Amino acid sequence: MRGEHTIAGFRNGDLLKVLFPRLPAAQVLKRRLSACVTRLIQRLRAHSLVAKIPRTRRYRITTRGYVLMSAAVHLREEGLPQVLQAAA
């Protein structure tokens, strides 16, 4: 949902840097984290939230993905804090 990925899409490495800002020095751990991101992308593709850009290694968010992910971000930012505050 970040704006910088709207035009050109995103790659595995882009998500890897955002999700794991402190990448380990060990090559084996980098590969494991990259595999984890690959599985995440495949899960998002299975739910039709992202689509692969043909003949590239990039992905883009689908219209359905924008609708569902923006609703999830809205609930996390505004809905959930109000519910937790009311419960306390």
C-alpha positions in Angstrom: 0.0 0.0 0.0 3.0 2.3 0.0 2.9 5.0 -2.7 6.4 4.3 -4.1 5.2 0.9 -5.4 2.1 2.1 -7.1 3.6 3.0 -10.5 6.4 0.4 -10.9 5.2 -2.3 -8.7 7.2 -4.1 -6.1 9.7 -7.0 -5.9 10.6 -9.6 -3.3 13.6 -7.5 -2.3 11.5 -4.4 -1.8 9.2 -6.2 0.6 12.2 -7.8 2.3 13.7 -4.4 3.2 10.3 -3.1 4.5 9.4 -6.2 6.6 12.9 -7.0 7.9 14.8 -3.6 8.1 17.8 -5.2 9.9 18.8 -8.0 7.5 21.2 -10.5 9.1 24.7 -10.8 7.7 24.5 -14.6 7.3 23.5 -15.6 3.7 21.5 -18.5 4.9 19.2 -16.3 7.0 18.8 -13.9 4.1 17.6 -16.7 1.9 15.2 -18.0 4.5 13.7 -14.5 4.9 13.5 -14.1 1.2 11.7 -17.5 1.0 9.3 -16.3 3.7 8.5 -13.2 1.6 8.0 -15.4 -1.5 5.4 -17.5 0.3 3.7 -14.3 1.5 3.5 -13.0 -2.1 2.1 -16.4 -3.3 -0.6 -16.2 -0.6 -1.5 -12.7 -1.7 -1.7 -13.9 -5.3 -3.9 -16.8 -4.3 -6.4 -14.4 -2.8 -6.2 -12.1 -5.9 -4.8 -9.2 -3.9 -1.7 -8.8 -6.0 -0.9 -9.8 -9.6 2.3 -10.4 -11.4 3.4 -7.9 -14.0 4.1 -10.0 -17.2 7.7 -10.7 -18.2 9.1 -9.1 -15.0 9.8 -10.0 -11.4 7.5 -7.3 -10.2 4.0 -7.4 -8.7 1.2 -4.9 -8.5 -1.8 -4.5 -6.2 -5.1 -5.3 -7.8 -8.3 -3.3 -7.4 -9.6 -5.8 -5.0 -6.4 -5.7 -3.1 -6.6 -1.9 -2.7 -10.2 -2.2 -1.4 -9.4 -4.9 1.1 -6.0 -3.7 2.2 -7.2 -0.1 2.7 -10.1 -1.3 4.8 -7.7 -3.3 6.9 -5.4 -0.3 7.4 -8.4 1.8 8.3 -9.6 -0.7 10.9 -6.1 -1.0 12.4 -5.6 2.8 12.6 -9.0 4.0 13.7 -11.4 1.2 14.5 -9.3 -1.0 16.8 -7.9 1.7 19.1 -11.4 3.0 19.8 -12.6 -0.5 20.7 -9.7 -1.1 22.9 -10.1 2.3 24.6 -13.8 1.6 25.2 -13.0 -1.8 26.7 -10.4 -0.4 29.2 
